[in-house]
């Protein structure tokens, strides 16, 4: 099981990766949404803002009003960010749950 610090670092790495590809990310995902990342095995959560393909303002704690929620375990979060676990397969295996409106799910699919 990964630690809370490792999960936070993984989210920060994801934010950096999106920032490094800002032009491409912006063209693929032009949303302005709140995002919650809930880590089930640690009982912790993080929240951030997804704006024009960028992950901004990563903060500790849950946002129950978040428009998009990613629910997974700590190890699966690290594997997703590292690229060793593909999101579609993880969702099919119920290792990851992504809750969002149908419109947002279609938009998020562009990142896969």
DSSP file (Angstrom, degrees, kcal/mol; ACC not computed):
  #  RESIDUE AA STRUCTURE BP1 BP2  ACC     N-H-->O    O-->H-N    N-H-->O    O-->H-N    TCO  KAPPA ALPHA  PHI   PSI    X-CA   Y-CA   Z-CA
    1    1 A X              0   0    0      0, 0.0     2,-0.1     0, 0.0    72,-0.0   0.000 360.0 360.0 360.0 130.7    0.0    0.0    0.0
    2    2 A X        -     0   0    0      1,-0.1    72,-0.1     2,-0.0     2,-0.1  -0.331 360.0-113.0 -75.7 162.6    1.3    3.4   -1.0
    3    3 A X     >  -     0   0    0     71,-0.1     4,-2.0     1,-0.1     5,-0.1  -0.457  22.8-108.6 -93.2 167.6    1.4    6.3    1.5
    4    4 A X  H  > S+     0   0    0      1,-0.2     4,-2.4     2,-0.2     5,-0.2   0.887 121.1  53.8 -59.7 -40.5   -0.5    9.5    1.5
    5    5 A X  H  > S+     0   0    0      1,-0.2     4,-2.5     2,-0.2    -1,-0.2   0.899 107.1  50.5 -62.3 -41.9    2.7   11.4    0.5
    6    6 A X  H  > S+     0   0    0      2,-0.2     4,-2.2     1,-0.2    -1,-0.2   0.882 110.3  50.1 -65.3 -37.9    3.3    9.1   -2.5
    7    7 A X  H  X S+     0   0    0     -4,-2.0     4,-2.1     2,-0.2    -2,-0.2   0.921 111.0  48.4 -65.4 -44.0   -0.3    9.7   -3.6
    8    8 A X  H  X S+     0   0    0     -4,-2.4     4,-2.1     1,-0.2    -2,-0.2   0.918 111.9  49.9 -61.2 -43.7    0.1   13.5   -3.3
    9    9 A X  H  X S+     0   0    0     -4,-2.5     4,-2.4     1,-0.2    -1,-0.2   0.888 108.1  53.4 -63.2 -39.4    3.4   13.2   -5.2
   10   10 A X  H  X S+     0   0    0     -4,-2.2     4,-2.3     2,-0.2    -1,-0.2   0.913 109.3  48.3 -62.8 -42.8    1.8   11.2   -8.0
   11   11 A X  H  X S+     0   0    0     -4,-2.1     4,-2.3     1,-0.2    -1,-0.2   0.884 111.0  50.8 -64.8 -37.8   -0.9   13.8   -8.4
   12   12 A X  H  X S+     0   0    0     -4,-2.1     4,-2.2     2,-0.2    -2,-0.2   0.882 109.2  51.3 -66.4 -37.6    1.7   16.5   -8.6
   13   13 A X  H  X S+     0   0    0     -4,-2.4     4,-2.5     2,-0.2    -2,-0.2   0.902 109.2  50.6 -64.4 -40.7    3.6   14.5  -11.2
   14   14 A X  H  X S+     0   0    0     -4,-2.3     4,-2.5     2,-0.2    -2,-0.2   0.919 109.8  50.4 -61.8 -43.2    0.4   14.2  -13.2
   15   15 A X  H  X S+     0   0    0     -4,-2.3     4,-2.2     1,-0.2    40,-0.3   0.901 111.3  48.6 -61.4 -41.4   -0.1   18.0  -13.0
   16   16 A X  H  X S+     0   0    0     -4,-2.2     4,-2.2     2,-0.2    -2,-0.2   0.896 110.2  51.3 -65.7 -40.4    3.5   18.6  -14.1
   17   17 A X  H  X S+     0   0    0     -4,-2.5     4,-1.0     2,-0.2    -2,-0.2   0.911 111.6  46.9 -64.2 -42.8    3.0   16.2  -17.1
   18   18 A X  H  < S+     0   0    0     -4,-2.5     3,-0.4     1,-0.2     7,-0.3   0.895 111.7  51.6 -65.2 -39.1   -0.1   18.0  -18.1
   19   19 A X  H >< S+     0   0    0     -4,-2.2     3,-1.3     1,-0.2    -2,-0.2   0.867 105.5  55.3 -65.5 -36.1    1.6   21.4  -17.8
   20   20 A X  H 3< S+     0   0    0     -4,-2.2    -1,-0.2     1,-0.3    -2,-0.2   0.774 116.1  38.1 -67.7 -25.3    4.5   20.2  -20.0
   21   21 A X  T 3X S+     0   0    0     -4,-1.0     4,-3.0    -3,-0.4    -1,-0.3  -0.256  78.9 141.8-114.8  42.7    2.0   19.3  -22.7
   22   22 A X  H <>  +     0   0    0     -3,-1.3     4,-2.7     1,-0.2     5,-0.2   0.870  67.4  49.9 -58.1 -44.6   -0.3   22.3  -22.1
   23   23 A X  H  > S+     0   0    0      2,-0.2     4,-1.7     1,-0.2    -1,-0.2   0.935 116.2  41.7 -63.0 -46.0   -1.1   23.0  -25.7
   24   24 A X  H  > S+     0   0    0      2,-0.2     4,-1.6     1,-0.2    -2,-0.2   0.921 116.0  49.4 -66.5 -44.6   -2.1   19.5  -26.5
   25   25 A X  H  X S+     0   0    0     -4,-3.0     4,-2.5    -7,-0.3    -2,-0.2   0.897 109.8  51.9 -62.9 -40.3   -4.0   19.0  -23.2
   26   26 A X  H  < S+     0   0    0     -4,-2.7    -1,-0.2    -5,-0.3    -2,-0.2   0.887 109.5  49.2 -64.6 -38.9   -5.9   22.3  -23.7
   27   27 A X  H  < S+     0   0    0     -4,-1.7    -1,-0.2    -5,-0.2     3,-0.2   0.797 116.8  42.5 -71.8 -26.4   -7.0   21.2  -27.2
   28   28 A X  H  < S+     0   0    0     -4,-1.6     2,-0.4     1,-0.2    -2,-0.2   0.810 124.1  29.6 -86.9 -32.1   -8.1   17.8  -25.9
   29   29 A X     <  +     0   0    0     -4,-2.5     2,-0.8    -5,-0.2    -1,-0.2  -0.813  56.3 170.9-138.3  93.7   -9.8   18.9  -22.7
   30   30 A X        +     0   0    0     -2,-0.4     2,-0.3    -3,-0.2    -4,-0.1  -0.454  38.3 129.3-102.3  60.0  -11.4   22.3  -22.5
   31   31 A X        -     0   0    0     -2,-0.8    21,-2.8     2,-0.1     2,-0.4  -0.748  47.8-156.9-110.7 157.7  -13.2   21.9  -19.1
   32   32 A X  E     +A   51   0A   0     -2,-0.3     2,-0.3    19,-0.2    19,-0.2  -0.846  43.7 140.8-130.2  95.4  -13.4   23.9  -16.0
   33   33 A X  E     -A   50   0A   0     17,-2.5    17,-3.3    -2,-0.4     2,-0.3  -0.945  52.5-115.6-137.6 153.2  -14.4   21.4  -13.3
   34   34 A X  E     -A   49   0A   0     -2,-0.3    34,-1.7    15,-0.2    33,-0.5  -0.691  33.8-157.7 -84.2 145.8  -13.6   20.6   -9.7
   35   35 A X  E     -Ab  48  68A   0     13,-2.6    13,-2.5    -2,-0.3     2,-0.4  -0.989  10.1-165.2-130.9 132.5  -12.0   17.2   -9.2
   36   36 A X  E     -Ab  47  69A   0     32,-2.7    34,-3.0    -2,-0.4     2,-0.6  -0.957   3.6-162.6-114.7 137.4  -11.9   14.9   -6.2
   37   37 A X  E     -Ab  46  70A   0      9,-3.2     9,-2.2    -2,-0.4     2,-0.6  -0.956  11.1-165.9-119.4 109.5   -9.5   12.0   -5.9
   38   38 A X  E     -Ab  45  71A   0     32,-2.9    34,-2.4    -2,-0.6     2,-0.8  -0.861   8.4-157.0-104.3 122.8  -10.6    9.6   -3.2
   39   39 A X  E  >> -Ab  44  72A   0      5,-2.8     4,-1.4    -2,-0.6     5,-1.3  -0.854   7.5-168.2-101.9 104.8   -8.1    7.0   -2.0
   40   40 A X  T  45S+     0   0    0     32,-2.5    33,-0.2    -2,-0.8    -1,-0.2   0.861  79.5  49.8 -68.2 -40.3  -10.1    4.2   -0.5
   41   41 A X  T  45S+     0   0    0     31,-0.3    -1,-0.2     1,-0.2    32,-0.1   0.748 118.6  38.9 -75.4 -20.8   -7.5    2.1    1.3
   42   42 A X  T  45S-     0   0    0     -3,-0.4    -1,-0.2     2,-0.2    -2,-0.2   0.613 100.4-130.8 -98.3 -16.3   -5.9    5.1    3.0
   43   43 A X  T  <5 +     0   0    0     -4,-1.4     2,-0.3     1,-0.3    -3,-0.2   0.817  68.2 117.7  68.5  29.6   -9.2    6.9    3.8
   44   44 A X  E   < -A   39   0A   0     -5,-1.3    -5,-2.8    17,-0.1     2,-0.3  -0.788  43.4-165.2-122.9 167.8   -7.8   10.2    2.4
   45   45 A X  E     -A   38   0A   0     -2,-0.3    16,-2.8    -7,-0.2     2,-0.3  -0.978   6.7-159.0-148.6 159.5   -8.8   12.4   -0.5
   46   46 A X  E     -AC  37  60A   0     -9,-2.2    -9,-3.2    -2,-0.3     2,-0.3  -0.934   9.6-159.6-131.8 156.1   -7.4   15.3   -2.5
   47   47 A X  E     +AC  36  59A   0     12,-2.7    12,-3.0    -2,-0.3     2,-0.3  -0.981  16.4 157.1-138.5 156.9   -9.1   17.8   -4.6
   48   48 A X  E     -A   35   0A   0    -13,-2.5   -13,-2.6    -2,-0.3     2,-0.5  -0.865  38.7 -97.2-156.3-175.6   -8.1   20.1   -7.4
   49   49 A X  E     -AC  34  56A   0      7,-2.7     7,-3.2    -2,-0.3     2,-0.8  -0.983  20.4-152.2-121.5 130.2   -9.3   22.1  -10.4
   50   50 A X  E     +AC  33  55A   0    -17,-3.3   -17,-2.5    -2,-0.5     2,-0.5  -0.898  26.9 170.2-101.0 108.6   -9.2   20.7  -13.9
   51   51 A X  E >   -AC  32  54A   0      3,-2.5     3,-1.7    -2,-0.8   -19,-0.2  -0.965  63.6 -27.1-129.9 116.0   -9.0   23.8  -16.1
   52   52 A X  T 3  S-     0   0    0    -21,-2.8   -22,-0.2    -2,-0.5    -1,-0.1   0.875 127.0 -45.1  49.6  46.0   -8.3   23.6  -19.9
   53   53 A X  T 3  S+     0   0    0    -22,-0.3     2,-0.4     1,-0.3    -1,-0.3   0.529 116.8 113.4  80.5   6.0   -6.4   20.3  -19.6
   54   54 A X  E <   -C   51   0A   0     -3,-1.7    -3,-2.5   -25,-0.1     2,-0.7  -0.881  61.3-139.7-112.8 143.8   -4.4   21.5  -16.5
   55   55 A X  E     +C   50   0A   0     -2,-0.4     2,-0.3   -40,-0.3    -5,-0.2  -0.905  36.4 178.0-101.6 112.3   -4.6   20.1  -13.0
   56   56 A X  E     +C   49   0A   0     -7,-3.2    -7,-2.7    -2,-0.7    -2,-0.0  -0.797  44.5  13.4-120.5 154.6   -4.4   23.1  -10.7
   57   57 A X  E     -     0   0A   0     -2,-0.3     2,-0.3    -9,-0.2    -1,-0.2   0.886  66.9-162.4  54.8  52.2   -4.4   23.8   -6.9
   58   58 A X  E     +     0   0A   0     -3,-0.2     2,-0.3   -10,-0.1   -10,-0.2  -0.519  17.7 176.9 -67.8 125.2   -4.1   20.2   -5.6
   59   59 A X  E     -C   47   0A   0    -12,-3.0   -12,-2.7    -2,-0.3     2,-0.1  -0.956  32.1-106.3-134.2 147.4   -5.2   20.3   -2.0
   60   60 A X  E    S+C   46   0A   0     -2,-0.3   -14,-0.3   -14,-0.2     2,-0.0  -0.412  79.4  46.8 -68.2 148.8   -5.6   17.8    0.8
   61   61 A X  S    S-     0   0    0    -16,-2.8   -24,-0.2   -24,-0.1    -2,-0.2  -0.038  85.1 -75.7 102.1 157.3   -9.1   16.8    1.7
   62   62 A X        -     0   0    0    -17,-0.1     2,-0.4   -26,-0.1   -15,-0.2  -0.441  23.3-151.1 -85.1 158.5  -12.3   15.8   -0.2
   63   63 A X    >   -     0   0    0    -17,-0.3     3,-2.3    -2,-0.1   -15,-0.1  -0.865   7.7-170.0-126.4  95.9  -14.6   18.1   -2.1
   64   64 A X  T 3  S+     0   0    0     -2,-0.4    -1,-0.1     1,-0.3   -28,-0.1   0.691  87.1  55.0 -62.5 -16.5  -18.1   16.4   -1.9
   65   65 A X  T 3  S+     0   0    0     -3,-0.1    -1,-0.3   -30,-0.1   -31,-0.2   0.326  77.8 135.6 -96.0   7.3  -19.4   18.9   -4.4
   66   66 A X    <   -     0   0    0     -3,-2.3   -31,-0.2     1,-0.1     3,-0.1  -0.271  53.3-143.7 -59.0 139.3  -16.7   18.0   -7.0
   67   67 A X  S    S+     0   0    0    -33,-0.5    34,-0.4     1,-0.2     2,-0.4   0.748  88.7  38.2 -75.8 -25.0  -18.1   17.6  -10.5
   68   68 A X  E    S-b   35   0A   0    -34,-1.7   -32,-2.7    32,-0.1     2,-0.4  -0.995  70.1-171.3-129.3 133.4  -15.6   14.7  -11.2
   69   69 A X  E     -bD  36  99A   0     30,-2.6    30,-3.0    -2,-0.4     2,-0.6  -0.990   8.5-164.6-129.3 126.8  -14.6   12.1   -8.7
   70   70 A X  E     -bD  37  98A   0    -34,-3.0   -32,-2.9    -2,-0.4     2,-0.5  -0.950  13.2-171.6-106.5 121.4  -11.8    9.5   -9.2
   71   71 A X  E     +bD  38  97A   0     26,-3.1    26,-2.6    -2,-0.6     2,-0.3  -0.965  26.3 119.1-121.4 121.9  -12.1    6.7   -6.7
   72   72 A X  E     -bD  39  96A   0    -34,-2.4   -32,-2.5    -2,-0.5   -31,-0.3  -0.925  58.1 -81.3-162.2-179.7   -9.3    4.1   -6.4
   73   73 A X     >  -     0   0    0     22,-0.5     4,-2.1    -2,-0.3     5,-0.2  -0.525  43.0-108.9 -92.0 166.5   -6.7    2.6   -4.1
   74   74 A X  H  > S+     0   0    0      1,-0.2     4,-2.1     2,-0.2     5,-0.2   0.920 117.9  48.4 -62.7 -45.3   -3.3    4.1   -3.4
   75   75 A X  H  > S+     0   0    0      1,-0.2     4,-2.2     2,-0.2    -1,-0.2   0.892 111.6  49.9 -64.7 -39.1   -1.4    1.5   -5.4
   76   76 A X  H  > S+     0   0    0      2,-0.2     4,-2.5     1,-0.2    -1,-0.2   0.867 107.9  54.0 -68.7 -35.3   -3.7    1.8   -8.4
   77   77 A X  H  X S+     0   0    0     -4,-2.1     4,-2.4     2,-0.2     5,-0.2   0.946 110.2  46.7 -61.0 -47.6   -3.4    5.6   -8.4
   78   78 A X  H  X S+     0   0    0     -4,-2.1     4,-2.3     1,-0.2    -2,-0.2   0.896 112.7  49.8 -61.7 -39.8    0.4    5.3   -8.5
   79   79 A X  H  X>S+     0   0    0     -4,-2.2     5,-1.7     2,-0.2     6,-1.4   0.884 109.9  51.3 -66.9 -38.6    0.1    2.7  -11.3
   80   80 A X  H  <5S+     0   0    0     -4,-2.5     3,-0.4     4,-0.2    -2,-0.2   0.942 113.3  43.8 -61.8 -47.7   -2.3    5.0  -13.3
   81   81 A X  H  <5S+     0   0    0     -4,-2.4    -2,-0.2     1,-0.2    -1,-0.2   0.870 113.2  51.6 -67.5 -36.5    0.0    8.0  -13.1
   82   82 A X  H  <5S-     0   0    0     -4,-2.3    -1,-0.2    -5,-0.2    -2,-0.2   0.683 112.2-120.9 -73.7 -17.0    3.1    5.8  -13.9
   83   83 A X  T  <5S+     0   0    0     -4,-1.1    -3,-0.2    -3,-0.4    -4,-0.1   0.574  84.4 112.5  88.5   9.1    1.3    4.5  -16.9
   84   84 A X  S   <S+     0   0    0     -5,-1.7     2,-0.4    -6,-0.2    -4,-0.2   0.527  75.2  50.9 -91.0  -6.3    1.5    0.8  -15.9
   85   85 A X  S    S-     0   0    0     -6,-1.4     2,-0.4    -7,-0.1    -2,-0.2  -0.988  81.0-141.3-131.3 121.8   -2.3    0.6  -15.4
   86   86 A X     >  -     0   0    0     -2,-0.4     4,-2.5     1,-0.1     5,-0.2  -0.661  12.5-134.9 -85.0 135.3   -4.6    1.8  -18.2
   87   87 A X  H  > S+     0   0    0     -2,-0.4     4,-2.6     1,-0.2     5,-0.2   0.896 101.2  52.4 -59.0 -45.6   -7.7    3.6  -17.1
   88   88 A X  H  > S+     0   0    0      1,-0.2     4,-2.3     2,-0.2    -1,-0.2   0.930 114.0  43.4 -59.1 -43.3  -10.2    1.8  -19.4
   89   89 A X  H  > S+     0   0    0      2,-0.2     4,-2.0     1,-0.2    -1,-0.2   0.887 113.1  52.3 -67.5 -38.7   -9.0   -1.6  -18.2
   90   90 A X  H  <>S+     0   0    0     -4,-2.5     5,-2.9     1,-0.2     6,-1.3   0.882 111.4  46.9 -65.1 -37.9   -8.9   -0.5  -14.5
   91   91 A X  H ><5S+     0   0    0     -4,-2.6     3,-1.2    -5,-0.2    -2,-0.2   0.905 110.7  51.7 -69.8 -40.7  -12.5    0.8  -14.8
   92   92 A X  H 3<5S+     0   0    0     -4,-2.3    -2,-0.2     1,-0.3    -1,-0.2   0.856 112.1  46.6 -63.4 -34.5  -13.6   -2.5  -16.5
   93   93 A X  T 3<5S-     0   0    0     -4,-2.0    -1,-0.3    -5,-0.1    -2,-0.2   0.415 114.4-120.9 -86.2   1.4  -12.0   -4.5  -13.7
   94   94 A X  T < 5S+     0   0    0     -3,-1.2    -3,-0.2     2,-0.2    -2,-0.1   0.781  80.2 122.2  61.3  30.6  -13.6   -2.1  -11.1
   95   95 A X  S   <S+     0   0    0     -5,-2.9   -22,-0.5     1,-0.2     2,-0.4   0.667  77.2  33.9 -87.5 -20.5  -10.3   -1.1   -9.7
   96   96 A X  E     -D   72   0A   0     -6,-1.3     2,-0.4   -24,-0.1    -2,-0.2  -0.997  68.5-161.3-136.4 138.4  -11.0    2.5  -10.5
   97   97 A X  E     -D   71   0A   0    -26,-2.6   -26,-3.1    -2,-0.4     2,-0.5  -0.981   2.9-167.3-120.7 133.5  -14.3    4.4  -10.5
   98   98 A X  E     -D   70   0A   0     -2,-0.4     2,-0.6   -28,-0.2   -28,-0.2  -0.968   5.3-168.1-122.7 115.3  -14.8    7.7  -12.3
   99   99 A X  E     +D   69   0A   0    -30,-3.0   -30,-2.6    -2,-0.5     2,-0.3  -0.908  30.4 120.0-109.5 123.9  -17.9    9.6  -11.5
  100  100 A X        -     0   0    0     -2,-0.6   -32,-0.1   -32,-0.2    -2,-0.1  -0.965  65.3 -72.6-165.7 169.4  -18.9   12.5  -13.7
  101  101 A X     >  -     0   0    0    -34,-0.4     4,-2.6    -2,-0.3     5,-0.2  -0.342  49.6-109.6 -67.1 156.6  -21.7   13.7  -15.9
  102  102 A X  H  > S+     0   0    0      1,-0.2     4,-2.0     2,-0.2     5,-0.2   0.888 120.7  53.0 -55.6 -39.4  -22.1   11.9  -19.2
  103  103 A X  H  > S+     0   0    0      1,-0.2     4,-1.9     2,-0.2    -1,-0.2   0.930 110.4  46.4 -61.0 -46.3  -20.8   15.0  -21.0
  104  104 A X  H  > S+     0   0    0      1,-0.2     4,-3.0     2,-0.2     5,-0.2   0.880 108.9  55.3 -66.4 -37.8  -17.7   15.2  -18.8
  105  105 A X  H  X S+     0   0    0     -4,-2.6     4,-1.7     1,-0.2    -1,-0.2   0.903 107.6  49.9 -61.4 -40.2  -17.0   11.5  -19.3
  106  106 A X  H  X S+     0   0    0     -4,-2.0     4,-0.5    -5,-0.2    -1,-0.2   0.905 113.0  46.5 -63.9 -40.5  -17.0   12.0  -23.1
  107  107 A X  H >< S+     0   0    0     -4,-1.9     3,-1.3     1,-0.2     4,-0.3   0.918 110.7  51.8 -66.4 -43.8  -14.6   14.9  -22.7
  108  108 A X  H >< S+     0   0    0     -4,-3.0     3,-1.9     1,-0.3     4,-0.5   0.807  96.3  70.1 -64.4 -28.9  -12.3   13.0  -20.3
  109  109 A X  H >< S+     0   0    0     -4,-1.7     3,-1.1     1,-0.3    -1,-0.3   0.781  85.2  69.2 -59.5 -26.5  -12.2   10.1  -22.8
  110  110 A X  T << S+     0   0    0     -3,-1.3    -1,-0.3    -4,-0.5    -2,-0.2   0.748  93.5  57.4 -64.3 -23.3  -10.1   12.3  -25.1
  111  111 A X  T <         0   0    0     -3,-1.9    -1,-0.3    -4,-0.3    -2,-0.2   0.678 360.0 360.0 -80.3 -17.5   -7.2   12.1  -22.6
  112  112 A X    <         0   0    0     -3,-1.1    -1,-0.2    -4,-0.5    -2,-0.1   0.482 360.0 360.0 -74.8 360.0   -7.1    8.3  -22.7
